[in-house]
């Protein structure tokens, strides 16, 4: 009988400790999904990337002088995939922000 009461006492103690621990242990929030680059608003109207000038490209946010020069040097482009393939600095992730600003004619 003494063994049973000892086991009962230990079980109750562990239950209380476990309940207290569960209440005070912070939970880790779920990881946020990977954010996509937000689309930019174009400084000028949408540009034909196959014929655009260096000056017009640089007016758009996110396009610095080096990237603009690389785009102009690689012109013309058949489509978005061709631009991504041939221009270092534009990839599948950051093309999202340039999409509203670029046309392929």
LOVEXNU-907504 format. One record per atom (N, C-alpha, C): residue in three letters; atom name; x, y, z. Coordinates in steps of 0.02 Angstrom, whole numbers. Layout:
N
+--------+-------+--------+--------+--------+
! residu ! atome !      u !      v !      w !
+--------+-------+--------+--------+--------+
!    ALA !    CA !      X !      Y !      Z !
...
+--------+-------+--------+--------+--------+
***
This chain:
105
+--------+-------+--------+--------+--------+
! residu ! atome !      u !      v !      w !
+--------+-------+--------+--------+--------+
!    UNK !     N !     40 !    -59 !      0 !
!    UNK !    CA !      0 !      0 !      0 !
!    UNK !     C !     43 !     63 !      0 !
!    UNK !     N !     98 !     60 !     37 !
!    UNK !    CA !    143 !    117 !     41 !
!    UNK !     C !    172 !    132 !    -27 !
!    UNK !     N !    188 !     81 !    -66 !
!    UNK !    CA !    216 !     90 !   -133 !
!    UNK !     C !    165 !    125 !   -178 !
!    UNK !     N !    102 !    104 !   -173 !
!    UNK !    CA !     50 !    136 !   -213 !
!    UNK !     C !     42 !    210 !   -197 !
!    UNK !     N !     44 !    227 !   -133 !
!    UNK !    CA !     36 !    298 !   -115 !
!    UNK !     C !     96 !    338 !   -136 !
!    UNK !     N !    156 !    308 !   -133 !
!    UNK !    CA !    216 !    343 !   -156 !
!    UNK !     C !    211 !    356 !   -231 !
!    UNK !     N !    190 !    305 !   -270 !
!    UNK !    CA !    183 !    313 !   -342 !
!    UNK !     C !    130 !    365 !   -358 !
!    UNK !     N !     76 !    365 !   -321 !
!    UNK !    CA !     22 !    413 !   -332 !
!    UNK !     C !     47 !    484 !   -318 !
!    UNK !     N !     84 !    492 !   -265 !
!    UNK !    CA !    112 !    557 !   -247 !
!    UNK !     C !    160 !    583 !   -301 !
!    UNK !     N !    203 !    538 !   -327 !
!    UNK !    CA !    250 !    558 !   -380 !
!    UNK !     C !    213 !    575 !   -444 !
!    UNK !     N !    162 !    537 !   -460 !
!    UNK !    CA !    124 !    550 !   -521 !
!    UNK !     C !     90 !    618 !   -516 !
!    UNK !     N !     60 !    633 !   -459 !
!    UNK !    CA !     28 !    698 !   -450 !
!    UNK !     C !     79 !    755 !   -454 !
!    UNK !     N !    137 !    746 !   -423 !
!    UNK !    CA !    189 !    798 !   -424 !
!    UNK !     C !    212 !    811 !   -495 !
!    UNK !     N !    224 !    758 !   -533 !
!    UNK !    CA !    245 !    766 !   -602 !
!    UNK !     C !    191 !    799 !   -645 !
!    UNK !     N !    129 !    782 !   -631 !
!    UNK !    CA !     74 !    812 !   -667 !
!    UNK !     C !     70 !    887 !   -655 !
!    UNK !     N !     80 !    907 !   -592 !
!    UNK !    CA !     78 !    978 !   -574 !
!    UNK !     C !    137 !   1015 !   -606 !
!    UNK !     N !    196 !    986 !   -601 !
!    UNK !    CA !    256 !   1016 !   -631 !
!    UNK !     C !    248 !   1022 !   -706 !
!    UNK !     N !    223 !    970 !   -738 !
!    UNK !    CA !    213 !    970 !   -810 !
!    UNK !     C !    163 !   1023 !   -831 !
!    UNK !     N !    108 !   1029 !   -794 !
!    UNK !    CA !     57 !   1079 !   -811 !
!    UNK !     C !     86 !   1149 !   -803 !
!    UNK !     N !    125 !   1160 !   -750 !
!    UNK !    CA !    155 !   1226 !   -739 !
!    UNK !     C !    205 !   1242 !   -795 !
!    UNK !     N !    245 !   1193 !   -814 !
!    UNK !    CA !    295 !   1203 !   -867 !
!    UNK !     C !    260 !   1219 !   -933 !
!    UNK !     N !    207 !   1184 !   -948 !
!    UNK !    CA !    171 !   1195 !  -1010 !
!    UNK !     C !    142 !   1265 !  -1013 !
!    UNK !     N !    121 !   1291 !   -955 !
!    UNK !    CA !     91 !   1358 !   -953 !
!    UNK !     C !    143 !   1413 !   -958 !
!    UNK !     N !    203 !   1401 !   -935 !
!    UNK !    CA !    254 !   1454 !   -933 !
!    UNK !     C !    304 !   1450 !   -990 !
!    UNK !     N !    304 !   1396 !  -1027 !
!    UNK !    CA !    351 !   1390 !  -1082 !
!    UNK !     C !    326 !   1428 !  -1143 !
!    UNK !     N !    365 !   1478 !  -1167 !
!    UNK !    CA !    342 !   1516 !  -1225 !
!    UNK !     C !    343 !   1472 !  -1287 !
!    UNK !     N !    296 !   1483 !  -1330 !
!    UNK !    CA !    295 !   1445 !  -1393 !
!    UNK !     C !    329 !   1486 !  -1446 !
!    UNK !     N !    362 !   1453 !  -1491 !
!    UNK !    CA !    396 !   1487 !  -1546 !
!    UNK !     C !    345 !   1499 !  -1601 !
!    UNK !     N !    339 !   1562 !  -1624 !
!    UNK !    CA !    292 !   1575 !  -1677 !
!    UNK !     C !    315 !   1542 !  -1742 !
!    UNK !     N !    269 !   1524 !  -1785 !
!    UNK !    CA !    290 !   1493 !  -1848 !
!    UNK !     C !    330 !   1542 !  -1890 !
!    UNK !     N !    376 !   1515 !  -1927 !
!    UNK !    CA !    419 !   1556 !  -1970 !
!    UNK !     C !    376 !   1589 !  -2024 !
!    UNK !     N !    391 !   1652 !  -2036 !
!    UNK !    CA !    355 !   1688 !  -2088 !
!    UNK !     C !    375 !   1661 !  -2157 !
!    UNK !     N !    329 !   1659 !  -2204 !
!    UNK !    CA !    347 !   1636 !  -2271 !
!    UNK !     C !    396 !   1685 !  -2303 !
!    UNK !     N !    437 !   1660 !  -2347 !
!    UNK !    CA !    485 !   1702 !  -2381 !
!    UNK !     C !    449 !   1757 !  -2419 !
!    UNK !     N !    468 !   1817 !  -2406 !
!    UNK !    CA !    435 !   1874 !  -2439 !
!    UNK !     C !    463 !   1884 !  -2509 !
!    UNK !     N !    420 !   1900 !  -2554 !
!    UNK !    CA !    442 !   1917 !  -2621 !
!    UNK !     C !    459 !   1990 !  -2622 !
!    UNK !     N !    503 !   2009 !  -2668 !
!    UNK !    CA !    520 !   2079 !  -2675 !
!    UNK !     C !    458 !   2116 !  -2699 !
!    UNK !     N !    442 !   2172 !  -2666 !
!    UNK !    CA !    383 !   2209 !  -2687 !
!    UNK !     C !    393 !   2240 !  -2755 !
!    UNK !     N !    339 !   2245 !  -2794 !
!    UNK !    CA !    343 !   2276 !  -2859 !
!    UNK !     C !    356 !   2350 !  -2850 !
!    UNK !     N !    396 !   2378 !  -2894 !
!    UNK !    CA !    411 !   2449 !  -2892 !
!    UNK !     C !    361 !   2487 !  -2933 !
!    UNK !     N !    351 !   2550 !  -2915 !
!    UNK !    CA !    313 !   2592 !  -2960 !
!    UNK !     C !    364 !   2623 !  -3007 !
!    UNK !     N !    348 !   2624 !  -3070 !
!    UNK !    CA !    394 !   2650 !  -3120 !
!    UNK !     C !    398 !   2726 !  -3117 !
!    UNK !     N !    458 !   2752 !  -3124 !
!    UNK !    CA !    467 !   2825 !  -3124 !
!    UNK !     C !    440 !   2854 !  -3189 !
!    UNK !     N !    443 !   2815 !  -3241 !
!    UNK !    CA !    416 !   2835 !  -3306 !
!    UNK !     C !    367 !   2780 !  -3326 !
!    UNK !     N !    336 !   2788 !  -3384 !
!    UNK !    CA !    291 !   2735 !  -3407 !
!    UNK !     C !    332 !   2672 !  -3420 !
!    UNK !     N !    298 !   2616 !  -3429 !
!    UNK !    CA !    333 !   2553 !  -3442 !
!    UNK !     C !    381 !   2561 !  -3501 !
!    UNK !     N !    438 !   2531 !  -3495 !
!    UNK !    CA !    491 !   2538 !  -3544 !
!    UNK !     C !    501 !   2475 !  -3585 !
!    UNK !     N !    513 !   2483 !  -3649 !
!    UNK !    CA !    532 !   2427 !  -3692 !
!    UNK !     C !    606 !   2414 !  -3679 !
!    UNK !     N !    623 !   2360 !  -3644 !
!    UNK !    CA !    692 !   2348 !  -3625 !
!    UNK !     C !    737 !   2332 !  -3684 !
!    UNK !     N !    709 !   2320 !  -3741 !
!    UNK !    CA !    750 !   2307 !  -3800 !
!    UNK !     C !    774 !   2371 !  -3833 !
!    UNK !     N !    742 !   2427 !  -3817 !
!    UNK !    CA !    762 !   2491 !  -3850 !
!    UNK !     C !    772 !   2548 !  -3800 !
!    UNK !     N !    764 !   2536 !  -3737 !
!    UNK !    CA !    767 !   2589 !  -3686 !
!    UNK !     C !    838 !   2618 !  -3682 !
!    UNK !     N !    841 !   2682 !  -3664 !
!    UNK !    CA !    906 !   2715 !  -3656 !
!    UNK !     C !    931 !   2707 !  -3585 !
!    UNK !     N !    995 !   2718 !  -3577 !
!    UNK !    CA !   1027 !   2714 !  -3512 !
!    UNK !     C !    995 !   2764 !  -3463 !
!    UNK !     N !    983 !   2824 !  -3486 !
!    UNK !    CA !    954 !   2877 !  -3443 !
!    UNK !     C !    884 !   2858 !  -3419 !
!    UNK !     N !    843 !   2830 !  -3463 !
!    UNK !    CA !    775 !   2812 !  -3444 !
!    UNK !     C !    775 !   2753 !  -3394 !
!    UNK !     N !    821 !   2706 !  -3403 !
!    UNK !    CA !    825 !   2650 !  -3356 !
!    UNK !     C !    844 !   2674 !  -3286 !
!    UNK !     N !    890 !   2721 !  -3282 !
!    UNK !    CA !    914 !   2745 !  -3217 !
!    UNK !     C !    862 !   2786 !  -3179 !
!    UNK !     N !    810 !   2807 !  -3213 !
!    UNK !    CA !    756 !   2844 !  -3179 !
!    UNK !     C !    713 !   2798 !  -3135 !
!    UNK !     N !    718 !   2734 !  -3147 !
!    UNK !    CA !    677 !   2686 !  -3109 !
!    UNK !     C !    712 !   2664 !  -3045 !
!    UNK !     N !    674 !   2663 !  -2990 !
!    UNK !    CA !    704 !   2642 !  -2927 !
!    UNK !     C !    728 !   2569 !  -2931 !
!    UNK !     N !    786 !   2557 !  -2902 !
!    UNK !    CA !    813 !   2489 !  -2901 !
!    UNK !     C !    859 !   2474 !  -2959 !
!    UNK !     N !    864 !   2520 !  -3007 !
!    UNK !    CA !    909 !   2510 !  -3064 !
!    UNK !     C !    965 !   2561 !  -3059 !
!    UNK !     N !   1023 !   2538 !  -3040 !
!    UNK !    CA !   1080 !   2583 !  -3034 !
!    UNK !     C !   1116 !   2589 !  -3101 !
!    UNK !     N !   1167 !   2630 !  -3105 !
!    UNK !    CA !   1203 !   2643 !  -3167 !
!    UNK !     C !   1234 !   2579 !  -3197 !
!    UNK !     N !   1262 !   2538 !  -3154 !
!    UNK !    CA !   1294 !   2476 !  -3178 !
!    UNK !     C !   1244 !   2428 !  -3208 !
!    UNK !     N !   1187 !   2418 !  -3174 !
!    UNK !    CA !   1135 !   2373 !  -3200 !
!    UNK !     C !   1105 !   2401 !  -3264 !
!    UNK !     N !   1093 !   2466 !  -3266 !
!    UNK !    CA !   1066 !   2498 !  -3327 !
!    UNK !     C !   1113 !   2488 !  -3386 !
!    UNK !     N !   1178 !   2497 !  -3375 !
!    UNK !    CA !   1228 !   2489 !  -3428 !
!    UNK !     C !   1230 !   2416 !  -3452 !
!    UNK !     N !   1223 !   2369 !  -3406 !
!    UNK !    CA !   1224 !   2298 !  -3425 !
!    UNK !     C !   1163 !   2281 !  -3467 !
!    UNK !     N !   1105 !   2309 !  -3449 !
!    UNK !    CA !   1044 !   2297 !  -3488 !
!    UNK !     C !   1050 !   2325 !  -3558 !
!    UNK !     N !   1073 !   2387 !  -3564 !
!    UNK !    CA !   1079 !   2420 !  -3629 !
!    UNK !     C !   1130 !   2383 !  -3673 !
!    UNK !     N !   1184 !   2360 !  -3644 !
!    UNK !    CA !   1235 !   2325 !  -3682 !
!    UNK !     C !   1210 !   2258 !  -3709 !
!    UNK !     N !   1165 !   2225 !  -3673 !
!    UNK !    CA !   1139 !   2160 !  -3693 !
!    UNK !     C !   1078 !   2163 !  -3739 !
!    UNK !     N !   1052 !   2223 !  -3753 !
!    UNK !    CA !    992 !   2229 !  -3795 !
!    UNK !     C !   1004 !   2199 !  -3864 !
!    UNK !     N !    953 !   2175 !  -3897 !
!    UNK !    CA !    882 !   2170 !  -3881 !
!    UNK !     C !    867 !   2105 !  -3844 !
!    UNK !     N !    807 !   2102 !  -3815 !
!    UNK !    CA !    783 !   2043 !  -3778 !
!    UNK !     C !    719 !   2016 !  -3809 !
!    UNK !     N !    714 !   1951 !  -3813 !
!    UNK !    CA !    653 !   1919 !  -3840 !
!    UNK !     C !    596 !   1923 !  -3789 !
!    UNK !     N !    613 !   1910 !  -3726 !
!    UNK !    CA !    562 !   1907 !  -3674 !
!    UNK !     C !    597 !   1911 !  -3606 !
!    UNK !     N !    557 !   1904 !  -3554 !
!    UNK !    CA !    583 !   1909 !  -3486 !
!    UNK !     C !    636 !   1856 !  -3471 !
!    UNK !     N !    624 !   1795 !  -3494 !
!    UNK !    CA !    672 !   1741 !  -3483 !
!    UNK !     C !    739 !   1757 !  -3515 !
!    UNK !     N !    738 !   1787 !  -3574 !
!    UNK !    CA !    799 !   1806 !  -3608 !
!    UNK !     C !    837 !   1859 !  -3568 !
!    UNK !     N !    801 !   1907 !  -3540 !
!    UNK !    CA !    831 !   1959 !  -3499 !
!    UNK !     C !    864 !   1929 !  -3437 !
!    UNK !     N !    829 !   1885 !  -3403 !
!    UNK !    CA !    856 !   1852 !  -3343 !
!    UNK !     C !    918 !   1812 !  -3360 !
!    UNK !     N !    916 !   1778 !  -3416 !
!    UNK !    CA !    972 !   1735 !  -3436 !
!    UNK !     C !   1034 !   1775 !  -3454 !
!    UNK !     N !   1025 !   1832 !  -3486 !
!    UNK !    CA !   1082 !   1869 !  -3513 !
!    UNK !     C !   1107 !   1927 !  -3471 !
!    UNK !     N !   1069 !   1949 !  -3421 !
!    UNK !    CA !   1090 !   2006 !  -3381 !
!    UNK !     C !   1105 !   1984 !  -3309 !
!    UNK !     N !   1169 !   1988 !  -3291 !
!    UNK !    CA !   1189 !   1972 !  -3223 !
!    UNK !     C !   1163 !   2028 !  -3179 !
!    UNK !     N !   1130 !   2010 !  -3125 !
!    UNK !    CA !   1102 !   2061 !  -3081 !
!    UNK !     C !   1026 !   2061 !  -3083 !
!    UNK !     N !    998 !   2026 !  -3132 !
!    UNK !    CA !    925 !   2017 !  -3135 !
!    UNK !     C !    913 !   1942 !  -3134 !
!    UNK !     N !    878 !   1921 !  -3082 !
!    UNK !    CA !    863 !   1850 !  -3075 !
!    UNK !     C !    789 !   1838 !  -3065 !
!    UNK !     N !    772 !   1776 !  -3051 !
!    UNK !    CA !    701 !   1758 !  -3043 !
!    UNK !     C !    668 !   1793 !  -2984 !
!    UNK !     N !    706 !   1811 !  -2933 !
!    UNK !    CA !    677 !   1845 !  -2875 !
!    UNK !     C !    666 !   1919 !  -2888 !
!    UNK !     N !    719 !   1954 !  -2911 !
!    UNK !    CA !    711 !   2026 !  -2917 !
!    UNK !     C !    677 !   2049 !  -2981 !
!    UNK !     N !    665 !   2004 !  -3028 !
!    UNK !    CA !    627 !   2024 !  -3088 !
!    UNK !     C !    556 !   2043 !  -3068 !
!    UNK !     N !    532 !   2017 !  -3012 !
!    UNK !    CA !    464 !   2032 !  -2989 !
!    UNK !     C !    455 !   2107 !  -2979 !
!    UNK !     N !    506 !   2140 !  -2951 !
!    UNK !    CA !    499 !   2212 !  -2938 !
!    UNK !     C !    506 !   2253 !  -3002 !
!    UNK !     N !    538 !   2226 !  -3054 !
!    UNK !    CA !    545 !   2264 !  -3116 !
!    UNK !     C !    489 !   2249 !  -3166 !
!    UNK !     N !    452 !   2197 !  -3156 !
!    UNK !    CA !    400 !   2175 !  -3204 !
!    UNK !     C !    353 !   2231 !  -3226 !
!    UNK !     N !    327 !   2272 !  -3181 !
!    UNK !    CA !    281 !   2325 !  -3203 !
!    UNK !     C !    314 !   2378 !  -3247 !
!    UNK !     N !    380 !   2382 !  -3244 !
!    UNK !    CA !    415 !   2434 !  -3281 !
!    UNK !     C !    442 !   2413 !  -3349 !
!    UNK !     N !    443 !   2348 !  -3362 !
!    UNK !    CA !    473 !   2322 !  -3423 !
!    UNK !     C !    423 !   2295 !  -3472 !
!    UNK !     N !    432 !   2311 !  -3535 !
!    UNK !    CA !    394 !   2283 !  -3590 !
!    UNK !     C !    443 !   2248 !  -3637 !
!    UNK !     N !    420 !   2198 !  -3673 !
!    UNK !    CA !    462 !   2162 !  -3721 !
!    UNK !     C !    425 !   2163 !  -3787 !
!    UNK !     N !    446 !   2207 !  -3833 !
!    UNK !    CA !    412 !   2213 !  -3898 !
!    UNK !     C !    459 !   2193 !  -3954 !
+--------+-------+--------+--------+--------+
***
